[in-house]
Amino acid sequence: MGFWLVIYIFEHLLVNSQAAIWLSENGNGFIRMVNTLESLPYLHVIEVLLIGIPLAIHAAWGIKRIFTSKINLTSPNGIKPSLKYNRNIAYTLQRYSSWILLFGIIGHVAQMRFINEPKKVEIAGHEQFTVKISDDPQLEPLAKKIGATLQHQDNQIIATTDTPGTAFLLIVRDTFKSPLMCILYTIFVLAAAFHGFNGFWTFLITWGFILSYRSQKAMIPVCLLGVALLSFFGLAAIWGSYWIGG
């Protein structure tokens, strides 16, 4: 389940990286990718079967490991050995990142799939999508480029779009106007990148793909490259949708 989730995280963050305005033609790469995904038949069934259930299984197993594992990186009372080897450090970080991901995923899904999900409305016989966002100086020029209509309502802006991808782009951009959300999501992404590829390295050993010391050592730079790529994809979406070229 963990291996499958690494593949999903790679795809998910690759799509999200296109929300960086400077990276993908004013976010049009993100819009196209999200529109393709949202047009899949039985999308919610696919999400439950291929993402929700594997994630629940992996989370349940991970919670069990959290409460039964014994971290031996430090020894506060001096009775047990303190082992500061690289794999002990990685094992400890894997356990700590589990807690970050457990609460981060719950918050992320609640925010993007329930609280801030675009509302479908029918206007003049056409299905459109609306989202509530806050105003900023760059919003109106961007809205013209991506084909969104803005209406002022109290202290908020109601954006109406023809496609779900455009609506989700505006939600992502609006979320990361907040420095606090940027910091929280940065921690979340870095934890996911490390947890995913450290787990992938362990997966390769567990399933017998890399058994010799030489092959295990050779795989470490590959996994570090994976961590760097995932981190770049995630951080591009976080900091590039508003603060850098947004």
MIROKOL-393698 format. One record per residue: residue in three letters; z, x, y of N, C-alpha, C in turn. Coordinates in steps of 0.2 Angstrom, whole numbers. Atoms other than C-alpha are relative to their C-alpha. Layout:
N
<atom "ALA",<Z,X,Y>,<Z,X,Y>,<Z,X,Y>>
...
This chain:
246
<atom "MET",<0,4,-6>,<0,0,0>,<0,4,6>>
<atom "GLY",<0,-4,-6>,<4,14,12>,<-7,3,1>>
<atom "PHE",<7,-3,-1>,<-13,22,9>,<-5,-5,3>>
<atom "TRP",<4,5,-2>,<-22,6,12>,<2,-1,8>>
<atom "LEU",<-2,1,-7>,<-12,4,28>,<-2,6,5>>
<atom "VAL",<3,-5,-4>,<-17,21,34>,<-7,-1,2>>
<atom "ILE",<7,2,-2>,<-35,16,33>,<-1,-5,5>>
<atom "TYR",<0,5,-5>,<-31,0,43>,<2,3,6>>
<atom "ILE",<-2,-2,-6>,<-22,9,56>,<-5,4,4>>
<atom "PHE",<5,-4,-2>,<-36,21,58>,<-5,-4,4>>
<atom "GLU",<5,5,-3>,<-48,6,61>,<3,-3,6>>
<atom "HIS",<-3,4,-5>,<-36,-3,72>,<0,4,6>>
<atom "LEU",<-1,-5,-6>,<-33,12,84>,<-7,2,2>>
<atom "LEU",<6,-1,-2>,<-51,16,84>,<-3,-5,4>>
<atom "VAL",<2,6,-4>,<-55,-1,90>,<3,0,7>>
<atom "ASN",<-4,1,-6>,<-41,-1,103>,<-2,6,5>>
<atom "SER",<1,-6,-5>,<-46,16,110>,<-6,-2,4>>
<atom "GLN",<6,2,-4>,<-62,7,116>,<2,-4,6>>
<atom "ALA",<-3,3,-6>,<-50,-2,128>,<0,4,6>>
<atom "ALA",<0,-5,-5>,<-50,14,138>,<-6,-1,5>>
<atom "ILE",<6,2,-4>,<-61,8,153>,<-5,6,1>>
<atom "TRP",<4,-6,-1>,<-67,26,156>,<-4,3,-6>>
<atom "LEU",<3,-3,6>,<-71,29,138>,<-6,-4,-3>>
<atom "SER",<5,4,4>,<-82,14,133>,<-3,-5,5>>
<atom "GLU",<4,4,-4>,<-93,7,147>,<4,-6,3>>
<atom "ASN",<-4,6,-3>,<-80,-3,156>,<3,-4,-5>>
<atom "GLY",<-3,4,5>,<-72,-8,140>,<-5,-4,-4>>
<atom "ASN",<5,4,4>,<-88,-16,133>,<0,2,-7>>
<atom "GLY",<-1,-2,7>,<-86,-6,117>,<5,-4,-3>>
<atom "PHE",<-6,4,3>,<-69,-14,114>,<-2,-7,-1>>
<atom "ILE",<2,7,0>,<-76,-31,118>,<-5,-2,-6>>
<atom "ARG",<5,1,5>,<-91,-29,106>,<4,0,-7>>
<atom "MET",<-4,-1,6>,<-79,-23,92>,<4,-6,-2>>
<atom "VAL",<-5,6,1>,<-66,-37,94>,<-4,-6,-1>>
<atom "ASN",<4,6,2>,<-80,-50,95>,<-2,0,-7>>
<atom "THR",<3,-1,7>,<-87,-44,79>,<6,-2,-5>>
<atom "LEU",<-6,2,4>,<-69,-45,71>,<2,-7,0>>
<atom "GLU",<-2,7,-1>,<-65,-62,78>,<-5,-5,-3>>
<atom "SER",<6,4,2>,<-82,-69,72>,<0,0,-8>>
<atom "LEU",<0,0,8>,<-77,-65,53>,<2,-7,-2>>
<atom "PRO",<-2,6,2>,<-76,-81,43>,<7,1,-4>>
<atom "TYR",<-7,0,4>,<-58,-85,36>,<4,6,3>>
<atom "LEU",<-3,-6,-3>,<-51,-71,48>,<8,0,-1>>
<atom "HIS",<-7,0,1>,<-33,-77,47>,<2,1,-8>>
<atom "VAL",<-1,-1,7>,<-34,-77,28>,<-1,7,-2>>
<atom "ILE",<1,-8,1>,<-41,-59,28>,<6,4,3>>
<atom "GLU",<-6,-3,-3>,<-27,-54,40>,<6,0,-5>>
<atom "VAL",<-6,1,4>,<-14,-61,28>,<-1,4,-6>>
<atom "LEU",<1,-3,6>,<-21,-54,12>,<-1,7,0>>
<atom "LEU",<1,-7,-1>,<-27,-37,18>,<4,4,4>>
<atom "ILE",<-5,-4,-4>,<-14,-33,31>,<7,-3,-1>>
<atom "GLY",<-7,3,0>,<1,-45,31>,<3,2,-7>>
<atom "ILE",<-3,-1,6>,<4,-44,12>,<2,7,-2>>
<atom "PRO",<-2,-7,1>,<2,-25,10>,<5,3,5>>
<atom "LEU",<-5,-3,-5>,<12,-22,26>,<7,-3,-2>>
<atom "ALA",<-6,3,2>,<26,-34,19>,<3,4,-6>>
<atom "ILE",<-2,-4,6>,<26,-24,2>,<3,6,2>>
<atom "HIS",<-2,-7,-3>,<27,-7,11>,<6,0,4>>
<atom "ALA",<-6,0,-4>,<40,-13,23>,<6,-1,-5>>
<atom "ALA",<-5,1,4>,<51,-20,9>,<2,6,-4>>
<atom "TRP",<-1,-6,4>,<49,-4,-1>,<4,5,5>>
<atom "GLY",<-2,-4,-5>,<52,6,15>,<8,-1,2>>
<atom "ILE",<-7,2,-1>,<68,-3,19>,<5,2,-5>>
<atom "LYS",<-4,-2,6>,<75,0,2>,<1,8,0>>
<atom "ARG",<0,-8,0>,<71,19,4>,<5,2,6>>
<atom "ILE",<-5,-2,-6>,<80,19,21>,<7,0,-2>>
<atom "PHE",<-7,1,2>,<96,13,14>,<2,4,-6>>
<atom "THR",<-2,-4,6>,<96,23,-2>,<-2,7,0>>
<atom "SER",<1,-8,-1>,<89,40,4>,<5,3,3>>
<atom "LYS",<-5,-4,-3>,<100,54,9>,<-3,6,4>>
<atom "ILE",<2,-5,-4>,<95,65,23>,<4,6,0>>
<atom "ASN",<-4,-6,0>,<100,83,21>,<-2,5,5>>
<atom "LEU",<2,-5,-5>,<93,91,36>,<6,3,4>>
<atom "THR",<-6,-2,-3>,<110,92,44>,<6,-2,-5>>
<atom "SER",<-6,2,4>,<128,92,37>,<6,0,5>>
<atom "PRO",<-6,0,-5>,<141,86,49>,<6,3,-2>>
<atom "ASN",<-7,-2,3>,<156,90,38>,<0,7,-3>>
<atom "GLY",<1,-7,3>,<149,106,31>,<1,0,-7>>
<atom "ILE",<-1,0,7>,<152,101,13>,<-7,0,-3>>
<atom "LYS",<6,0,3>,<134,97,9>,<-5,5,3>>
<atom "PRO",<4,-5,-3>,<120,109,11>,<-4,-2,6>>
<atom "SER",<4,2,-5>,<110,109,27>,<-7,4,-1>>
<atom "LEU",<6,-3,2>,<92,112,23>,<-5,-1,5>>
<atom "LYS",<4,1,-6>,<81,115,38>,<-8,2,-2>>
<atom "TYR",<7,-2,1>,<64,118,29>,<-5,-6,2>>
<atom "ASN",<5,4,-3>,<48,110,35>,<0,-7,-4>>
<atom "ARG",<0,7,4>,<48,96,21>,<6,-4,1>>
<atom "ASN",<-6,3,-2>,<66,92,25>,<-1,-4,7>>
<atom "ILE",<2,3,-7>,<61,89,43>,<-4,-5,0>>
<atom "ALA",<5,5,1>,<46,79,38>,<3,-6,-3>>
<atom "TYR",<-4,6,4>,<57,68,26>,<4,-3,5>>
<atom "THR",<-4,3,-5>,<69,65,40>,<-3,-4,5>>
<atom "LEU",<4,3,-5>,<56,61,53>,<-3,-7,-3>>
<atom "GLN",<3,6,4>,<48,49,40>,<5,-6,0>>
<atom "ARG",<-5,6,0>,<64,39,39>,<2,-2,7>>
<atom "TYR",<-1,2,-7>,<67,39,58>,<-6,-4,2>>
<atom "SER",<6,4,-2>,<49,33,61>,<0,-6,-3>>
<atom "SER",<0,7,4>,<52,19,48>,<3,-5,5>>
<atom "TRP",<-3,5,-4>,<64,11,60>,<-4,-2,6>>
<atom "ILE",<4,1,-6>,<53,13,75>,<-6,-5,-2>>
<atom "LEU",<6,4,3>,<38,5,65>,<3,-7,-1>>
<atom "LEU",<-3,7,2>,<49,-9,58>,<0,-5,6>>
<atom "PHE",<-1,4,-6>,<54,-15,75>,<-6,-1,5>>
<atom "GLY",<6,0,-4>,<38,-10,84>,<-6,-5,-2>>
<atom "ILE",<5,4,3>,<26,-19,72>,<2,-8,1>>
<atom "ILE",<-2,7,-1>,<37,-35,74>,<-2,-2,7>>
<atom "GLY",<1,1,-7>,<36,-34,93>,<-7,0,2>>
<atom "HIS",<7,0,-1>,<18,-30,93>,<-4,-6,-2>>
<atom "VAL",<3,6,3>,<12,-44,82>,<2,-6,4>>
<atom "ALA",<-2,5,-4>,<23,-56,91>,<-3,-1,7>>
<atom "GLN",<3,0,-7>,<16,-51,108>,<-7,-1,0>>
<atom "MET",<8,0,0>,<-3,-49,104>,<-2,-6,-4>>
<atom "ARG",<2,5,4>,<-4,-63,91>,<3,-7,1>>
<atom "PHE",<-3,6,-1>,<7,-76,97>,<2,-1,8>>
<atom "ILE",<-2,1,-7>,<14,-74,115>,<-6,1,5>>
<atom "ASN",<5,-1,-5>,<-1,-67,124>,<-7,-1,-3>>
<atom "GLU",<7,2,3>,<-15,-73,112>,<-4,-4,5>>
<atom "PRO",<4,4,-4>,<-30,-80,122>,<0,-8,-2>>
<atom "LYS",<0,7,2>,<-30,-99,123>,<-7,-3,0>>
<atom "LYS",<7,3,1>,<-46,-108,117>,<0,-7,4>>
<atom "VAL",<1,6,-3>,<-52,-121,129>,<-7,-2,0>>
<atom "GLU",<7,2,0>,<-68,-132,130>,<-2,-2,7>>
<atom "ILE",<2,2,-7>,<-76,-132,147>,<-8,-1,0>>
<atom "ALA",<7,2,0>,<-93,-141,150>,<-3,0,-7>>
<atom "GLY",<3,0,7>,<-95,-142,131>,<-1,7,-3>>
<atom "HIS",<0,-7,2>,<-93,-123,129>,<7,2,-1>>
<atom "GLU",<-6,-3,2>,<-79,-114,120>,<1,6,4>>
<atom "GLN",<-2,-6,-4>,<-70,-102,132>,<7,2,-1>>
<atom "PHE",<-7,-2,1>,<-54,-92,132>,<3,2,7>>
<atom "THR",<-4,-1,-6>,<-41,-91,145>,<6,4,-1>>
<atom "VAL",<-6,-4,1>,<-27,-78,148>,<3,0,7>>
<atom "LYS",<-4,0,-6>,<-13,-77,161>,<1,8,1>>
<atom "ILE",<-1,-8,-2>,<-13,-59,170>,<3,0,7>>
<atom "SER",<-2,-2,-6>,<-6,-51,185>,<-6,3,4>>
<atom "ASP",<5,-3,-4>,<-17,-46,200>,<1,7,1>>
<atom "ASP",<0,-7,-2>,<-21,-28,205>,<-7,1,4>>
<atom "PRO",<6,-2,-4>,<-34,-20,217>,<-7,1,-5>>
<atom "GLN",<6,-2,4>,<-46,-15,202>,<-2,-6,-4>>
<atom "LEU",<2,5,5>,<-46,-32,193>,<-6,-4,2>>
<atom "GLU",<6,4,-2>,<-59,-42,203>,<-7,4,-2>>
<atom "PRO",<6,-4,1>,<-72,-28,202>,<-2,1,-8>>
<atom "LEU",<1,0,7>,<-69,-26,183>,<-2,-7,-3>>
<atom "ALA",<2,7,3>,<-70,-45,180>,<-7,-1,1>>
<atom "LYS",<7,1,-1>,<-87,-45,188>,<-4,3,-5>>
<atom "LYS",<4,-4,4>,<-93,-31,177>,<0,-3,-7>>
<atom "ILE",<0,3,7>,<-87,-40,161>,<-1,-7,-1>>
<atom "GLY",<2,8,1>,<-91,-58,165>,<6,-4,0>>
<atom "ALA",<-6,5,0>,<-73,-65,168>,<0,-3,7>>
<atom "THR",<-1,3,-6>,<-69,-78,180>,<7,-1,2>>
<atom "LEU",<-7,0,-2>,<-53,-77,190>,<2,-6,4>>
<atom "GLN",<-3,5,-4>,<-42,-91,197>,<7,1,2>>
<atom "HIS",<-7,-1,-2>,<-26,-89,207>,<4,-6,-1>>
<atom "GLN",<-4,6,2>,<-12,-100,201>,<7,3,1>>
<atom "ASP",<-6,-2,-1>,<5,-97,209>,<0,8,1>>
<atom "ASN",<0,-8,-1>,<9,-78,207>,<-4,3,-6>>
<atom "GLN",<4,-3,6>,<-3,-76,192>,<-7,-2,1>>
<atom "ILE",<7,1,0>,<-21,-75,189>,<-2,-3,-7>>
<atom "ILE",<3,2,6>,<-30,-86,176>,<-7,2,-1>>
<atom "ALA",<6,-3,2>,<-44,-77,168>,<-4,-4,-5>>
<atom "THR",<4,4,5>,<-58,-87,159>,<-6,4,-2>>
<atom "THR",<5,-4,3>,<-70,-78,148>,<-4,-4,-5>>
<atom "ASP",<4,3,5>,<-84,-83,136>,<1,3,-7>>
<atom "THR",<-2,-3,7>,<-78,-71,122>,<7,2,-1>>
<atom "PRO",<-7,-2,1>,<-62,-67,114>,<1,7,2>>
<atom "GLY",<-1,-8,-2>,<-65,-48,116>,<1,1,7>>
<atom "THR",<-1,-1,-7>,<-66,-50,135>,<7,-2,1>>
<atom "ALA",<-6,3,-1>,<-50,-60,135>,<6,5,-3>>
<atom "PHE",<-4,-5,2>,<-41,-47,124>,<0,6,4>>
<atom "LEU",<0,-6,-5>,<-47,-33,135>,<5,-1,6>>
<atom "LEU",<-4,2,-6>,<-39,-41,150>,<8,0,-2>>
<atom "ILE",<-7,1,2>,<-22,-44,140>,<2,8,-1>>
<atom "VAL",<-2,-7,1>,<-22,-25,134>,<1,3,7>>
<atom "ARG",<-1,-4,-7>,<-25,-19,152>,<6,-3,4>>
<atom "ASP",<-6,3,-4>,<-12,-31,159>,<7,2,-3>>
<atom "THR",<-6,-2,3>,<1,-26,146>,<2,7,2>>
<atom "PHE",<-1,-7,-1>,<-1,-7,150>,<0,1,8>>
<atom "LYS",<-2,-1,-7>,<1,-10,169>,<8,2,1>>
<atom "SER",<-8,-1,0>,<20,-9,165>,<1,7,-3>>
<atom "PRO",<-2,-7,3>,<26,10,163>,<4,-1,-6>>
<atom "LEU",<-5,0,5>,<40,4,152>,<-4,-2,-7>>
<atom "MET",<4,2,6>,<27,-4,140>,<-4,6,-2>>
<atom "CYS",<4,-6,1>,<16,12,141>,<5,5,-4>>
<atom "ILE",<-4,-4,3>,<31,22,136>,<2,-2,-7>>
<atom "LEU",<-2,2,6>,<37,11,122>,<-6,0,-5>>
<atom "TYR",<6,-1,5>,<19,10,114>,<-2,7,-1>>
<atom "THR",<2,-7,1>,<17,28,116>,<5,3,-6>>
<atom "ILE",<-5,-2,5>,<33,31,105>,<-3,-3,-7>>
<atom "PHE",<2,4,6>,<26,17,93>,<-6,4,-3>>
<atom "VAL",<6,-3,3>,<9,26,91>,<1,6,-3>>
<atom "LEU",<-2,-7,3>,<16,43,89>,<4,0,-7>>
<atom "ALA",<-4,1,6>,<28,37,76>,<-5,-3,-6>>
<atom "ALA",<4,3,5>,<14,27,67>,<-5,6,-3>>
<atom "ALA",<5,-5,2>,<2,42,67>,<4,5,-5>>
<atom "PHE",<-3,-5,4>,<15,54,60>,<2,-3,-7>>
<atom "HIS",<-2,4,6>,<22,41,47>,<-6,-1,-4>>
<atom "GLY",<6,1,4>,<4,37,41>,<-2,6,-3>>
<atom "PHE",<3,-5,3>,<-2,54,38>,<5,5,-4>>
<atom "ASN",<-5,-3,4>,<14,62,32>,<1,-4,-7>>
<atom "GLY",<0,4,6>,<15,47,20>,<-7,1,-5>>
<atom "PHE",<7,-2,4>,<-4,51,15>,<1,6,-4>>
<atom "TRP",<-1,-7,3>,<1,69,11>,<4,-1,-6>>
<atom "THR",<-5,1,5>,<15,63,0>,<-4,-4,-6>>
<atom "PHE",<4,4,5>,<3,50,-8>,<-5,4,-4>>
<atom "LEU",<5,-4,4>,<-10,63,-13>,<4,4,-5>>
<atom "ILE",<-4,-3,5>,<4,72,-22>,<2,-4,-6>>
<atom "THR",<-3,5,4>,<12,57,-30>,<-6,-2,-5>>
<atom "TRP",<5,3,4>,<-5,51,-37>,<-4,6,-3>>
<atom "GLY",<3,-6,3>,<-10,69,-43>,<-6,3,3>>
<atom "PHE",<6,-2,-3>,<-24,73,-31>,<1,8,2>>
<atom "ILE",<-2,-7,-2>,<-15,89,-24>,<6,2,-4>>
<atom "LEU",<-5,-2,4>,<-4,97,-37>,<3,7,1>>
<atom "SER",<-2,-7,-1>,<-4,116,-34>,<2,1,7>>
<atom "TYR",<-3,-2,-7>,<5,124,-19>,<-6,1,5>>
<atom "ARG",<6,-2,-5>,<-12,131,-12>,<-3,-7,2>>
<atom "SER",<4,6,-2>,<-20,113,-12>,<5,-4,5>>
<atom "GLN",<-5,4,-5>,<-4,105,-4>,<0,4,7>>
<atom "LYS",<-1,-4,-6>,<-3,119,9>,<-7,-1,4>>
<atom "ALA",<6,1,-3>,<-22,117,13>,<-1,-7,3>>
<atom "MET",<0,7,-2>,<-20,98,15>,<4,-1,7>>
<atom "ILE",<-4,1,-6>,<-7,100,29>,<-4,0,6>>
<atom "PRO",<4,0,-6>,<-20,105,43>,<-4,-7,0>>
<atom "VAL",<4,6,0>,<-31,90,38>,<4,-6,2>>
<atom "CYS",<-4,6,-2>,<-16,78,39>,<2,1,8>>
<atom "LEU",<-2,-1,-7>,<-11,86,56>,<-6,-2,4>>
<atom "LEU",<6,2,-4>,<-29,83,62>,<0,-8,0>>
<atom "GLY",<0,7,0>,<-27,65,56>,<5,-3,5>>
<atom "VAL",<-5,2,-4>,<-11,63,66>,<-2,1,7>>
<atom "ALA",<3,-2,-7>,<-20,71,82>,<-5,-6,1>>
<atom "LEU",<5,5,-1>,<-34,58,80>,<3,-6,1>>
<atom "LEU",<-4,7,-1>,<-23,43,78>,<3,0,7>>
<atom "SER",<-3,-1,-7>,<-13,49,93>,<-4,-1,5>>
<atom "PHE",<5,0,-5>,<-28,51,103>,<-3,-7,1>>
<atom "PHE",<2,7,0>,<-35,34,99>,<5,-5,3>>
<atom "GLY",<-5,5,-2>,<-19,25,102>,<2,2,8>>
<atom "LEU",<-2,-2,-6>,<-14,35,118>,<-6,-2,5>>
<atom "ALA",<6,2,-4>,<-32,32,125>,<0,-7,2>>
<atom "ALA",<-1,7,-1>,<-29,13,124>,<6,-1,5>>
<atom "ILE",<-6,1,-4>,<-12,14,132>,<-1,2,7>>
<atom "TRP",<0,-3,-6>,<-15,26,146>,<-7,-1,4>>
<atom "GLY",<7,0,-3>,<-34,23,149>,<-2,-7,2>>
<atom "SER",<3,7,-2>,<-35,4,151>,<2,-2,7>>
<atom "TYR",<-2,2,-7>,<-26,4,168>,<1,7,4>>
<atom "TRP",<-3,-6,-5>,<-18,21,174>,<-6,5,0>>
<atom "ILE",<5,-5,-1>,<-33,32,170>,<-7,-3,0>>
<atom "GLY",<7,3,-1>,<-50,26,176>,<0,-8,-1>>
<atom "GLY",<0,7,1>,<-44,8,174>,<0,-5,6>>
